[in-house]
Amino acid sequence: MGNVDYVYPSAAMNMEECGPRVAIPPPQPFVKSFMYSLKETFFPDDPFRQFKNQPPSRKLLLGLQYFFPVLEWAPRYTLSFLKSDIIAGITIASLAIPQGISYAKLANLPPILGLYSSFIPPLIYAMMGSSRDLAVGTVAVGSLLLGSMLSRSVNPNVDSALFLHLAFTATFFAGILQASLGLFRLGFIVDFLSHASIVGFMGGAATVVCLQQLKSLLGLEHFTHDADLVSVMRSVFSQTHEWRWESAVLGCCFIFFLLLTRYFSKRRPKFFWVSAMAPLTSVILGSLLVYFTHAEKHGVQVIGELKKGLNPPSFNDLVFVSPYLSTAVKTGLVTGIIALAEGIAVGRSFAMFKNYHIDGNKEMIAFGTMNIVGSLTSCYLTTGPFSRSAVNYNAGCKTAVSNIVMAIAVMMTLLFLTPLFYYTPLVVLSAIIVSAMLGLIDYQAAIHLLKIDKFDFLVCISAYVGVVFGSVEIGLVIAVFISVLRVLLFVARPRTFVLGNIPNSVVYRNVEQYQNATHVPGILILEIDSPIYFANASYLRERIARWIDEEEDRIKATGETNLQSVILDMTTIGNIDTSGVSMLEEVKKITDRRGLQLVLVNPGSEVMKKLNRAKFIETIGQKWVFLTVEEAVRACNYMLHTCKPHSGKDETEAWNNV
C-alpha cells in the first residue's frame, strides 16, 4: 500500500478542470423543514397519500378501511377462498384448543381462560388485522412472563381471584400501550429489540418454560415459583421421593409422539395436518387413558371441571387501586412489548413468503384493540404465535376468515364440549408445551450469528443466560440494554477509513479493504462513515488527529513526501449538528497549526447548509470544497507542486493565476 504506483495528475490544471462546485442549498423556512422531519420520522410510508384529491365520501371509506381492513378485502371475497379458510380454521382450532388450555396453566390462570382467549380476540383481529396468515391466540412466553411478574406481588394459590383480576388489568394496559404505539406511529420503538436479542430471549424463555413443566412431568404438587435454572433444579432434586414414575413415563411418551409427528410433517410438508392434529390427538388419547385406567387415583393430575359457556364480562374485575395498579401497569407494558414484537415479526415473515405488505402500525392498533376488548371479556394477553400461524399458512389460508372459523370452533367447544376435558392429564398439557417450546430454541440461528457477527452472538447469548440463570425480566432488560448499547456505540464510535487510489483509475477506496490501493503522496484522505453529532464529535476530533499523527509517522518511516493536505470525504455524512460543526472548526485549527490544508469532499445538503450558516465554508474557503475525491486530489497536487510549502501568499497567487 505504498505510493510507488501512484501517477501524478497533470499540473496544467485550470478552474474548469476542477469541475462544478458543491452547491449551497437555498434556505428553507423552519416550519417547512420541521414538518418534513416530522413526516419522515412518524409517517415514512405516507399513509395520507391515498386521501389526496378524493371526495369526502371516498375519504371516509378509506379512513374506515385503514382501521378495518376487512372492508377492503371482504367485497372481493370468493367461495374458493371460503373453502380454503374453513379448512385452515378447523386445522388451527385443533391446535388452539389444547395449546390455549396449556398456556393458561403456564400463566397460573384457570385453563378455561385459554379457550376464552381463543374466541374473542381472533374475531377482533379478523376485522382489524392486515395479515392474511396470522393466527391469533395466547403464547407460551407471554403467558410465562405474565404469570411470573404477577406472582411476585400476589400468590395465585392463596388469592386466585385477585391474581385473575390483575391478569385482566395487565392485559388491558398491554392493549393500551400497543394501540397507542400504533396510533401515534411509535412502532420504531419495538425495533430496539434486535433480531439477535429476540433469538436469545425467546430461546431462554423456551428453556425456562420447559423447566417449569418438570412439575407436571414428575407429578410434583409443590414447586418453586422462581423460574431460574438453579431454583428449578433445587426444587426438583429436593423432592426425589415424590417423583411419580407414571407421570414421567406418560409425559415422555407424549413428547416423543409430538416430536415424531412434527418431524414427519417437516419431511413431508403436504402432511402438515399430522403435526397440527397431534396436540388434540394427545389430549383425546390422554383423557381416554386416564378415564379407563383411573390413573388420577395413582398420582396422575387432571384438569378437572371446566366451566361451560361463553366469555363472561370482566370489566368490573379490572384493578385500578394501589398497591396493585403499579404491578399491573408494569406487567402490561413489558408483556405488551414482547407480544407486539413477536406478533409483528411473525406477520411480516409470512407476508414476505406470499409477497404482500402488512402495515406495522395497523397491526399494533389491531393487537391493542383485541387485548383491550379481551381484557373486558375474560381474556388474557394474546398475539400471533408462530406455531399456530405456521399451521394456518401451511393449511392454505387465504384471508383472516380462518381466524373467524377458529373462533367459531372454539365457541362450539365452550358451549358443548368442555366437560370432555375433565380427565385430560396435566402431563399431556406439559408435553404439548415442551414440544412447542423446543421449536423456539433456535440454535441454528445462534450458530449463524456466530459466523456472521460475533457481537450479535454475544447479545444473543447474554439474553439467553440472563433469562435462564436470572429471570425472564432480567433477560429482557439485558437484551434491550445490549441492543441499545450497540446502537449507541455505532453512533458514538463511528468508523473512519484511510482512502487510497486504486491503480490505473480515479477511484479511491479503503486501504484496509483494497490491499492494492496506494497512498497519495503528501495527502491524507479520510472517510467518516456516520452523521456527526454531539455523541461522536469529540471522538472524531481525536481520531482525525491520531490519523494525522499515524500518517506522519508512516511518512517518516518510508521517507515519502511530507504531508501537506488532509481531505475529508463527507459523502456518507447525512447530517451534522452544532457540536459537529465545532468539531470541524477545531480540526481546521489543528491542521492550520501543523501547516496542513483541510479539504472537504461532497458535503450533503443538510451538512452544507449548516456549515454555510456557521461561516465554516467562508473560513475554509469555497475553493477547498469539492464534489469528488479525484478533484480534491488534483487540486492538492497542483498546490503541492506549484507553491512553496505552507505559504499562504503563494497559495493565493497560484489560485489567482489558475
C-alpha positions as CSV (number, residue, x, y, z in Angstrom):
1,M,0.0,0.0,0.0
2,G,2.9,2.4,-0.8
3,N,2.9,5.1,-3.3
4,V,5.2,3.5,-5.9
5,D,2.4,3.0,-8.5
6,Y,0.8,6.4,-8.0
7,V,0.8,8.7,-11.1
8,Y,0.6,12.4,-10.5
9,P,-2.2,14.2,-12.4
10,S,-1.2,16.9,-14.9
11,A,-0.2,20.2,-13.2
12,A,-1.6,22.2,-16.0
13,M,-5.0,22.5,-14.4
14,N,-7.5,25.3,-14.5
15,M,-10.8,26.1,-12.8
16,E,-12.8,24.3,-15.5
17,E,-10.9,21.1,-14.8
18,C,-11.9,21.3,-11.2
19,G,-15.5,20.7,-12.3
20,P,-18.6,22.1,-10.7
21,R,-18.6,23.2,-7.1
22,V,-20.6,21.9,-4.3
23,A,-23.9,23.8,-4.2
24,I,-25.2,25.5,-1.1
25,P,-28.9,24.6,-0.9
26,P,-31.4,27.5,-0.8
27,P,-32.7,28.3,2.7
28,Q,-35.9,26.7,3.8
29,P,-38.4,28.0,6.3
30,F,-38.0,26.4,9.7
31,V,-41.6,25.2,9.8
32,K,-41.3,23.5,6.4
33,S,-38.1,21.7,7.5
34,F,-39.6,20.7,10.8
35,M,-42.7,19.3,9.2
36,Y,-40.6,17.4,6.7
37,S,-38.5,15.8,9.5
38,L,-41.7,15.1,11.4
39,K,-43.2,13.4,8.4
40,E,-40.1,11.3,7.8
41,T,-40.0,10.2,11.4
42,F,-43.6,9.3,12.0
43,F,-45.1,8.8,8.5
44,P,-42.3,7.3,6.4
45,D,-45.0,5.3,4.5
46,D,-47.0,8.4,3.7
47,P,-50.4,7.0,4.7
48,F,-52.2,10.2,3.8
49,R,-51.2,9.9,0.1
50,Q,-54.3,7.9,-0.8
51,F,-56.6,10.6,0.6
52,K,-55.3,13.3,-1.8
53,N,-57.8,14.7,-4.3
54,Q,-60.6,12.4,-3.1
55,P,-64.2,13.4,-2.4
56,P,-65.3,13.4,1.2
57,S,-67.3,10.1,0.9
58,R,-64.2,8.4,-0.6
59,K,-62.0,9.8,2.2
60,L,-64.5,8.4,4.8
61,L,-64.4,5.0,3.2
62,L,-60.6,5.0,3.0
63,G,-60.4,6.0,6.7
64,L,-62.6,3.2,7.7
65,Q,-60.6,0.7,5.6
66,Y,-57.4,1.9,7.3
67,F,-58.7,0.9,10.7
68,F,-60.9,-2.0,9.5
69,P,-59.1,-3.7,6.5
70,V,-61.9,-6.2,6.3
71,L,-63.9,-3.5,4.5
72,E,-61.2,-3.6,1.8
73,W,-60.9,-7.3,1.1
74,A,-64.4,-8.5,2.0
75,P,-66.1,-7.2,-1.2
76,R,-63.6,-9.3,-3.2
77,Y,-64.1,-12.5,-1.1
78,T,-65.0,-15.6,-3.1
79,L,-66.3,-19.1,-2.3
80,S,-63.0,-20.7,-3.2
81,F,-61.4,-18.5,-0.5
82,L,-64.0,-19.7,1.9
83,K,-63.3,-23.3,1.3
84,S,-59.6,-22.8,2.0
85,D,-60.2,-20.7,5.1
86,I,-62.6,-23.2,6.6
87,I,-60.0,-26.0,6.2
88,A,-57.3,-23.8,7.7
89,G,-59.6,-22.5,10.5
90,I,-60.6,-26.0,11.6
91,T,-57.0,-27.1,11.5
92,I,-55.7,-24.3,13.7
93,A,-58.6,-24.8,16.1
94,S,-57.5,-28.3,16.7
95,L,-54.1,-26.8,17.8
96,A,-55.5,-23.7,19.5
97,I,-57.8,-25.6,21.9
98,P,-55.1,-27.8,23.6
99,Q,-52.5,-25.0,23.4
100,G,-54.8,-22.5,24.9
101,I,-55.6,-24.7,27.9
102,S,-51.9,-25.5,28.3
103,Y,-50.7,-21.9,28.2
104,A,-53.3,-20.7,30.7
105,K,-51.9,-23.2,33.2
106,L,-48.5,-21.9,32.4
107,A,-49.7,-18.4,33.4
108,N,-51.1,-19.7,36.7
109,L,-54.6,-19.0,35.4
110,P,-57.7,-21.2,35.1
111,P,-57.5,-23.4,32.0
112,I,-60.8,-22.1,30.6
113,L,-59.2,-18.7,30.1
114,G,-57.1,-20.2,27.3
115,L,-60.3,-21.0,25.4
116,Y,-61.8,-17.6,26.2
117,S,-58.7,-16.0,24.7
118,S,-59.0,-18.0,21.5
119,F,-62.6,-16.9,20.9
120,I,-63.0,-13.1,21.2
121,P,-59.5,-11.8,20.1
122,P,-59.4,-13.7,16.8
123,L,-62.8,-12.1,15.8
124,I,-61.4,-8.6,16.6
125,Y,-58.2,-9.3,14.6
126,A,-60.1,-10.6,11.6
127,M,-61.7,-7.2,11.2
128,M,-58.7,-5.0,12.1
129,G,-55.6,-7.0,11.2
130,S,-53.7,-6.6,7.9
131,S,-52.1,-10.1,7.8
132,R,-53.8,-12.9,5.9
133,D,-51.8,-15.6,7.7
134,L,-51.6,-14.6,11.3
135,A,-53.5,-16.9,13.7
136,V,-54.3,-15.2,16.9
137,G,-54.1,-16.7,20.4
138,T,-52.1,-17.0,23.6
139,V,-48.4,-17.7,23.6
140,A,-46.1,-19.6,26.0
141,V,-43.5,-16.8,26.5
142,G,-46.2,-14.1,27.1
143,S,-48.0,-16.5,29.5
144,L,-44.9,-17.3,31.4
145,L,-43.9,-13.6,31.7
146,L,-47.4,-12.6,32.8
147,G,-47.6,-15.3,35.4
148,S,-44.1,-14.8,36.8
149,M,-44.3,-11.0,37.1
150,L,-47.7,-11.1,38.8
151,S,-46.7,-13.9,41.1
152,R,-44.1,-11.5,42.7
153,S,-47.0,-9.5,44.1
154,V,-49.8,-12.0,44.5
155,N,-49.6,-15.7,45.2
156,P,-52.0,-17.4,42.7
157,N,-52.6,-20.3,45.1
158,V,-53.5,-18.0,48.0
159,D,-55.6,-15.3,46.3
160,S,-56.5,-16.7,42.9
161,A,-59.3,-14.1,42.4
162,L,-57.0,-11.1,42.8
163,F,-54.4,-12.8,40.6
164,L,-57.0,-13.3,37.9
165,H,-58.2,-9.7,38.1
166,L,-54.6,-8.5,37.9
167,A,-54.1,-10.6,34.7
168,F,-57.1,-8.9,33.1
169,T,-55.8,-5.5,34.2
170,A,-52.3,-6.2,32.9
171,T,-53.8,-7.3,29.6
172,F,-55.8,-4.0,29.5
173,F,-52.7,-1.9,29.9
174,A,-50.8,-4.0,27.3
175,G,-53.6,-3.3,24.9
176,I,-53.5,0.5,25.7
177,L,-49.7,0.5,25.1
178,Q,-50.0,-1.4,21.8
179,A,-52.8,0.7,20.4
180,S,-51.1,3.9,21.5
181,L,-47.9,2.9,19.7
182,G,-49.9,2.3,16.5
183,L,-52.0,5.5,16.7
184,F,-49.0,7.7,17.5
185,R,-46.8,6.0,14.9
186,L,-44.2,4.9,17.5
187,G,-43.7,1.4,16.3
188,F,-40.0,2.1,15.7
189,I,-39.6,1.7,19.5
190,V,-40.1,-2.1,19.1
191,D,-37.2,-2.2,16.6
192,F,-34.8,-1.6,19.6
193,L,-35.3,-5.3,20.2
194,S,-32.8,-6.6,17.7
195,H,-33.0,-10.0,16.0
196,A,-30.1,-11.3,18.0
197,S,-31.7,-10.3,21.3
198,I,-35.0,-11.8,20.3
199,V,-33.4,-15.1,19.4
200,G,-31.6,-15.3,22.7
201,F,-34.6,-14.1,24.7
202,M,-37.0,-16.5,23.1
203,G,-34.6,-19.4,23.4
204,G,-34.0,-18.6,27.1
205,A,-37.8,-18.2,27.7
206,A,-38.5,-21.5,26.0
207,T,-35.8,-23.2,28.1
208,V,-37.4,-21.8,31.3
209,V,-40.9,-22.9,30.1
210,C,-39.6,-26.4,29.6
211,L,-38.0,-26.5,33.1
212,Q,-41.3,-25.4,34.6
213,Q,-43.0,-28.4,33.1
214,L,-41.0,-30.7,35.3
215,K,-43.6,-30.2,37.9
216,S,-46.3,-31.9,35.9
217,L,-44.0,-34.4,34.2
218,L,-42.8,-35.7,37.6
219,G,-46.2,-35.4,39.3
220,L,-45.0,-32.9,41.9
221,E,-47.5,-31.0,44.0
222,H,-45.2,-28.4,45.4
223,F,-42.9,-26.4,43.2
224,T,-40.8,-23.3,43.2
225,H,-42.4,-20.0,41.9
226,D,-38.9,-18.9,40.7
227,A,-38.1,-19.5,37.0
228,D,-34.3,-19.6,37.0
229,L,-32.4,-22.9,36.4
230,V,-30.8,-23.1,39.8
231,S,-34.1,-22.7,41.7
232,V,-35.9,-25.2,39.5
233,M,-33.2,-27.8,39.8
234,R,-33.1,-27.4,43.6
235,S,-36.9,-27.8,43.8
236,V,-36.8,-30.9,41.6
237,F,-34.0,-32.8,43.3
238,S,-35.1,-31.9,46.8
239,Q,-38.3,-33.8,46.2
240,T,-37.0,-37.0,44.6
241,H,-39.1,-39.1,47.0
242,E,-42.3,-37.5,45.5
243,W,-41.5,-38.2,41.8
244,R,-44.3,-40.2,40.1
245,W,-43.0,-42.6,37.5
246,E,-46.4,-42.9,36.0
247,S,-46.5,-39.2,35.1
248,A,-42.9,-39.3,33.8
249,V,-43.5,-42.2,31.5
250,L,-46.7,-40.8,30.2
251,G,-45.2,-37.4,29.6
252,C,-42.1,-38.8,27.8
253,C,-44.3,-40.9,25.6
254,F,-46.4,-38.0,24.5
255,I,-43.4,-35.7,24.0
256,F,-41.9,-38.4,21.7
257,F,-45.2,-38.7,19.8
258,L,-45.5,-34.9,19.3
259,L,-41.9,-34.6,18.2
260,L,-42.2,-37.5,15.9
261,T,-45.3,-36.0,14.2
262,R,-43.5,-32.7,13.8
263,Y,-40.5,-34.4,12.2
264,F,-42.8,-36.3,9.8
265,S,-44.6,-33.1,8.8
266,K,-41.4,-31.3,8.1
267,R,-40.1,-34.1,5.9
268,R,-43.4,-34.3,4.1
269,P,-45.0,-30.8,4.1
270,K,-48.2,-31.9,2.4
271,F,-48.9,-33.8,5.6
272,F,-48.8,-30.7,7.7
273,W,-52.1,-31.6,9.3
274,V,-50.4,-34.5,11.1
275,S,-48.4,-32.3,13.4
276,A,-51.3,-29.8,13.7
277,M,-53.7,-32.5,14.9
278,A,-51.2,-34.2,17.2
279,P,-51.8,-32.0,20.3
280,L,-55.6,-32.5,20.1
281,T,-55.0,-36.2,19.5
282,S,-52.7,-36.3,22.5
283,V,-55.4,-34.7,24.7
284,I,-58.0,-37.3,23.5
285,L,-55.7,-40.3,24.0
286,G,-54.6,-39.0,27.3
287,S,-58.1,-38.4,28.5
288,L,-59.3,-41.9,27.4
289,L,-56.2,-43.5,29.0
290,V,-56.9,-41.7,32.4
291,Y,-60.6,-42.4,32.2
292,F,-60.3,-46.2,31.6
293,T,-57.3,-46.8,33.9
294,H,-58.4,-44.4,36.7
295,A,-54.9,-43.0,36.6
296,E,-56.0,-39.9,38.5
297,K,-56.1,-42.2,41.6
298,H,-52.5,-43.1,41.1
299,G,-50.9,-39.7,41.1
300,V,-51.7,-38.5,37.6
301,Q,-53.1,-35.0,37.9
302,V,-56.1,-34.0,35.7
303,I,-57.6,-30.7,34.6
304,G,-60.9,-31.3,36.4
305,E,-64.1,-29.4,35.6
306,L,-64.1,-26.6,33.0
307,K,-66.9,-24.1,33.2
308,K,-69.3,-24.4,30.2
309,G,-70.4,-21.3,28.4
310,L,-69.1,-18.2,26.6
311,N,-66.8,-15.5,27.9
312,P,-68.4,-13.7,30.9
313,P,-67.8,-9.9,31.1
314,S,-64.9,-8.8,33.2
315,F,-64.8,-5.0,33.0
316,N,-65.8,-4.9,36.7
317,D,-62.8,-7.0,37.6
318,L,-60.1,-4.6,36.5
319,V,-58.0,-3.4,39.4
320,F,-57.1,0.3,39.4
321,V,-56.2,0.7,43.1
322,S,-52.9,0.8,44.9
323,P,-50.7,-1.1,45.6
324,Y,-51.6,-3.5,42.7
325,L,-52.0,-0.9,40.0
326,S,-48.3,-0.4,39.5
327,T,-47.8,-4.1,39.2
328,A,-50.5,-4.4,36.6
329,V,-49.1,-1.4,34.6
330,K,-45.5,-2.7,34.7
331,T,-46.6,-6.2,33.7
332,G,-48.8,-4.9,30.9
333,L,-46.1,-2.7,29.5
334,V,-43.4,-5.5,29.4
335,T,-45.7,-8.2,28.1
336,G,-47.3,-5.9,25.6
337,I,-43.9,-5.0,24.0
338,I,-42.9,-8.7,23.9
339,A,-46.2,-9.8,22.4
340,L,-46.1,-6.9,19.9
341,A,-42.6,-7.8,18.8
342,E,-43.4,-11.4,18.3
343,G,-46.7,-10.8,16.5
344,I,-45.4,-8.3,14.0
345,A,-42.3,-10.4,13.3
346,V,-44.4,-13.4,12.6
347,G,-46.8,-11.5,10.4
348,R,-44.0,-9.9,8.4
349,S,-42.3,-13.3,7.9
350,F,-45.4,-14.8,6.3
351,A,-46.2,-11.7,4.4
352,M,-42.8,-11.9,2.8
353,F,-43.4,-15.6,1.8
354,K,-46.7,-14.6,0.0
355,N,-45.3,-11.3,-1.4
356,Y,-47.7,-8.8,0.2
357,H,-47.2,-6.0,2.7
358,I,-48.6,-5.6,6.2
359,D,-48.7,-2.2,8.0
360,G,-46.9,-2.4,11.3
361,N,-48.9,0.5,12.8
362,K,-52.2,-1.1,11.7
363,E,-51.0,-4.4,13.4
364,M,-50.3,-2.5,16.6
365,I,-53.8,-1.0,16.6
366,A,-55.3,-4.4,15.9
367,F,-53.3,-6.1,18.7
368,G,-54.1,-3.3,21.1
369,T,-57.8,-3.3,20.4
370,M,-58.1,-7.1,20.7
371,N,-56.3,-7.1,24.0
372,I,-58.4,-4.2,25.4
373,V,-61.6,-5.9,24.3
374,G,-60.2,-9.2,25.5
375,S,-59.5,-7.8,29.0
376,L,-63.1,-6.8,29.3
377,T,-64.3,-10.3,28.2
378,S,-62.3,-12.6,30.5
379,C,-59.3,-13.0,28.1
380,Y,-55.6,-12.5,28.9
381,L,-52.7,-11.5,26.7
382,T,-52.9,-12.6,23.0
383,T,-50.8,-12.1,19.9
384,G,-49.8,-14.0,16.8
385,P,-47.9,-17.2,17.8
386,F,-45.5,-18.6,15.2
387,S,-46.6,-22.3,15.6
388,R,-50.3,-21.5,15.1
389,S,-49.6,-19.1,12.2
390,A,-47.3,-21.6,10.5
391,V,-50.1,-24.2,10.6
392,N,-52.5,-21.6,9.3
393,Y,-50.1,-20.8,6.4
394,N,-49.4,-24.5,5.6
395,A,-53.2,-25.2,5.7
396,G,-53.6,-22.8,2.8
397,C,-55.5,-19.9,4.4
398,K,-56.4,-17.1,2.1
399,T,-57.7,-14.4,4.4
400,A,-58.3,-13.6,8.1
401,V,-61.6,-15.5,7.8
402,S,-59.6,-18.6,9.1
403,N,-59.4,-16.8,12.4
404,I,-63.2,-16.5,12.4
405,V,-63.6,-20.2,11.7
406,M,-61.2,-21.0,14.5
407,A,-63.2,-18.7,16.8
408,I,-66.5,-20.5,15.9
409,A,-64.9,-23.9,16.6
410,V,-63.7,-22.6,20.0
411,M,-67.2,-21.2,20.7
412,M,-68.8,-24.6,20.0
413,T,-66.2,-26.2,22.3
414,L,-67.1,-23.7,25.1
415,L,-70.8,-24.3,24.6
416,F,-70.9,-28.1,24.4
417,L,-67.5,-29.8,24.7
418,T,-65.8,-28.5,27.9
419,P,-67.0,-31.4,30.1
420,L,-64.9,-33.8,27.9
421,F,-61.7,-32.2,29.1
422,Y,-62.3,-33.3,32.7
423,Y,-60.0,-36.3,32.6
424,T,-57.3,-34.6,30.5
425,P,-54.0,-35.2,32.3
426,L,-51.8,-32.2,33.1
427,V,-48.8,-34.1,32.0
428,V,-50.2,-34.1,28.4
429,L,-50.5,-30.4,28.6
430,S,-46.9,-30.2,29.7
431,A,-45.9,-32.4,26.8
432,I,-47.7,-30.1,24.4
433,I,-45.9,-27.1,25.9
434,V,-42.4,-28.8,25.8
435,S,-42.8,-29.9,22.2
436,A,-43.8,-26.4,21.2
437,M,-41.0,-24.7,23.1
438,L,-38.3,-26.9,21.7
439,G,-39.0,-25.3,18.3
440,L,-38.3,-21.9,19.8
441,I,-34.8,-22.8,20.8
442,D,-33.2,-21.8,17.5
443,Y,-29.6,-23.0,17.9
444,Q,-29.1,-22.8,14.2
445,A,-29.8,-19.0,14.3
446,A,-27.3,-18.7,17.1
447,I,-24.6,-20.5,15.1
448,H,-25.4,-18.3,12.1
449,L,-24.9,-15.2,14.3
450,L,-21.6,-16.6,15.5
451,K,-20.4,-17.0,11.9
452,I,-21.7,-13.6,10.7
453,D,-21.3,-11.2,13.7
454,K,-19.6,-12.1,17.0
455,F,-21.1,-9.1,18.8
456,D,-24.7,-10.2,17.7
457,F,-23.8,-13.6,19.0
458,L,-22.8,-12.1,22.4
459,V,-26.1,-10.2,22.5
460,C,-27.9,-13.5,21.9
461,I,-26.1,-15.5,24.5
462,S,-26.3,-12.7,27.1
463,A,-30.1,-12.6,26.7
464,Y,-30.3,-16.4,26.9
465,V,-28.1,-16.6,30.0
466,G,-30.0,-13.7,31.6
467,V,-33.3,-15.5,31.2
468,V,-32.1,-19.0,32.2
469,F,-30.0,-18.1,35.2
470,G,-31.8,-14.9,36.3
471,S,-35.4,-14.3,35.3
472,V,-37.4,-13.5,32.2
473,E,-37.4,-9.8,33.2
474,I,-33.6,-9.8,33.7
475,G,-33.1,-11.4,30.4
476,L,-35.4,-8.9,28.7
477,V,-33.5,-6.0,30.3
478,I,-30.2,-7.4,29.3
479,A,-31.4,-7.9,25.7
480,V,-32.7,-4.4,25.4
481,F,-29.7,-2.9,27.2
482,I,-27.1,-4.6,25.0
483,S,-29.1,-3.8,21.8
484,V,-29.4,-0.1,22.7
485,L,-25.7,-0.1,23.8
486,R,-24.7,-1.3,20.3
487,V,-26.8,1.4,18.7
488,L,-25.0,4.0,20.9
489,L,-21.6,2.5,20.0
490,F,-22.4,2.8,16.3
491,V,-23.3,6.4,16.9
492,A,-20.6,7.4,19.4
493,R,-17.8,5.4,17.8
494,P,-18.3,5.6,14.0
495,R,-15.8,4.0,11.7
496,T,-13.2,6.2,9.9
497,F,-11.1,5.0,7.0
498,V,-8.0,6.0,5.1
499,L,-8.6,6.0,1.4
500,G,-6.1,5.2,-1.3
501,N,-6.0,5.2,-5.1
502,I,-6.9,2.1,-7.0
503,P,-4.1,1.7,-9.6
504,N,-4.9,2.9,-13.1
505,S,-8.2,4.6,-12.0
506,V,-9.5,7.7,-10.4
507,V,-11.3,5.6,-7.7
508,Y,-10.4,5.9,-4.0
509,R,-11.2,3.2,-1.6
510,N,-10.4,1.9,1.9
511,V,-6.8,0.8,2.0
512,E,-7.6,-1.9,4.5
513,Q,-10.3,-3.5,2.3
514,Y,-8.3,-3.0,-1.0
515,Q,-4.8,-4.2,-0.5
516,N,-3.7,-2.7,-3.8
517,A,-4.9,0.8,-3.0
518,T,-2.0,3.2,-2.8
519,H,-1.5,6.2,-0.5
520,V,-1.4,9.5,-2.4
521,P,2.0,11.2,-1.6
522,G,1.6,14.3,0.7
523,I,-2.1,13.8,1.1
524,L,-4.2,12.0,3.8
525,I,-7.7,11.1,2.6
526,L,-10.2,10.2,5.3
527,E,-13.8,8.9,5.1
528,I,-16.2,9.3,8.1
529,D,-18.9,6.6,7.9
530,S,-21.6,8.3,10.1
531,P,-23.5,11.5,10.8
532,I,-21.6,13.8,13.1
533,Y,-23.4,14.5,16.4
534,F,-22.6,15.7,19.9
535,A,-22.2,12.0,20.8
536,N,-19.3,11.4,18.5
537,A,-17.8,14.8,17.8
538,S,-15.1,14.6,20.5
539,Y,-14.2,11.1,19.4
540,L,-13.9,12.1,15.7
541,R,-11.8,15.1,16.5
542,E,-9.3,12.9,18.5
543,R,-9.4,10.1,15.8
544,I,-8.7,12.5,13.0
545,A,-5.8,14.0,14.9
546,R,-4.5,10.5,15.5
547,W,-4.8,9.6,11.9
548,I,-2.7,12.6,11.1
549,D,-0.1,11.5,13.6
550,E,0.0,8.0,12.3
551,E,0.3,9.2,8.7
552,E,3.2,11.5,9.6
553,D,4.9,8.6,11.4
554,R,4.4,6.4,8.3
555,I,5.9,9.0,6.1
556,K,8.9,9.4,8.3
557,A,9.4,5.6,8.3
558,T,9.2,5.4,4.5
559,G,10.8,8.6,3.5
560,E,7.9,9.8,1.4
561,T,6.8,13.3,0.6
562,N,5.9,15.4,3.6
563,L,2.2,15.6,4.5
564,Q,0.6,18.7,3.0
565,S,-3.2,18.2,2.9
566,V,-6.0,16.4,4.7
567,I,-9.0,15.5,2.7
568,L,-12.3,14.6,4.5
569,D,-14.7,12.6,2.3
570,M,-18.1,13.6,3.7
571,T,-20.2,11.7,1.2
572,T,-21.6,9.3,3.9
573,I,-22.3,12.1,6.4
574,G,-26.0,12.5,6.2
575,N,-26.3,15.2,8.9
576,I,-24.4,17.3,11.4
577,D,-25.3,19.3,14.5
578,T,-23.6,22.3,16.1
579,S,-21.2,20.1,18.0
580,G,-20.2,18.5,14.7
581,V,-19.6,22.0,13.2
582,S,-17.5,22.9,16.3
583,M,-15.5,19.7,15.8
584,L,-14.7,20.6,12.2
585,E,-13.6,24.1,13.3
586,E,-11.3,22.5,15.8
587,V,-9.9,20.1,13.2
588,K,-9.3,23.2,11.0
589,K,-7.3,24.8,13.8
590,I,-5.3,21.5,14.2
591,T,-4.4,21.4,10.5
592,D,-3.5,25.1,10.5
593,R,-1.1,24.6,13.4
594,R,0.6,21.8,11.6
595,G,0.7,23.7,8.3
596,L,-1.7,21.4,6.6
597,Q,-4.6,22.3,4.2
598,L,-8.0,20.9,5.2
599,V,-10.2,19.9,2.2
600,L,-13.8,18.8,2.2
601,V,-15.4,16.5,-0.4
602,N,-19.1,16.3,-1.2
603,P,-20.9,17.5,1.9
604,G,-24.6,16.7,1.7
605,S,-27.4,19.2,1.6
606,E,-28.0,19.4,5.3
607,V,-24.3,19.4,6.1
608,M,-23.5,22.1,3.6
609,K,-26.4,24.3,4.8
610,K,-25.2,24.2,8.4
611,L,-21.6,24.7,7.5
612,N,-22.5,27.8,5.4
613,R,-24.7,29.2,8.2
614,A,-21.8,28.7,10.7
615,K,-19.5,30.5,8.1
616,F,-17.2,27.5,8.1
617,I,-17.3,27.4,4.3
618,E,-16.1,31.0,4.4
619,T,-13.3,30.1,6.9
620,I,-12.0,27.1,4.9
621,G,-12.6,28.7,1.6
622,Q,-15.2,27.7,-1.1
623,K,-12.3,26.7,-3.3
624,W,-11.4,23.8,-0.9
625,V,-14.8,22.1,-1.1
626,F,-15.0,19.6,-4.0
627,L,-17.6,17.3,-5.5
628,T,-15.3,14.3,-5.8
629,V,-12.1,12.9,-4.1
630,E,-10.4,12.9,-7.6
631,E,-10.9,16.7,-8.0
632,A,-9.7,17.3,-4.4
633,V,-6.6,15.3,-5.0
634,R,-5.8,17.1,-8.3
635,A,-6.2,20.5,-6.6
636,C,-4.0,19.4,-3.7
637,N,-1.3,18.0,-6.0
638,Y,-1.4,21.2,-8.0
639,M,-0.8,23.3,-4.9
640,L,1.8,20.8,-3.7
641,H,3.9,21.2,-6.9
642,T,3.2,24.9,-7.6
643,C,3.5,26.6,-4.2
644,K,6.2,26.7,-1.5
645,P,5.0,24.6,1.5
646,H,2.9,26.4,4.0
647,S,3.0,29.8,2.1
648,G,-0.4,31.4,2.2
649,K,0.7,34.3,-0.1
650,D,2.0,31.9,-2.8
651,E,-1.2,29.8,-2.5
652,T,-3.4,32.8,-3.1
653,E,-1.3,33.9,-6.1
654,A,-1.4,30.4,-7.5
655,W,-5.2,30.2,-7.3
656,N,-5.5,33.7,-8.9
657,N,-3.3,32.5,-11.8
658,V,-5.4,29.4,-12.4
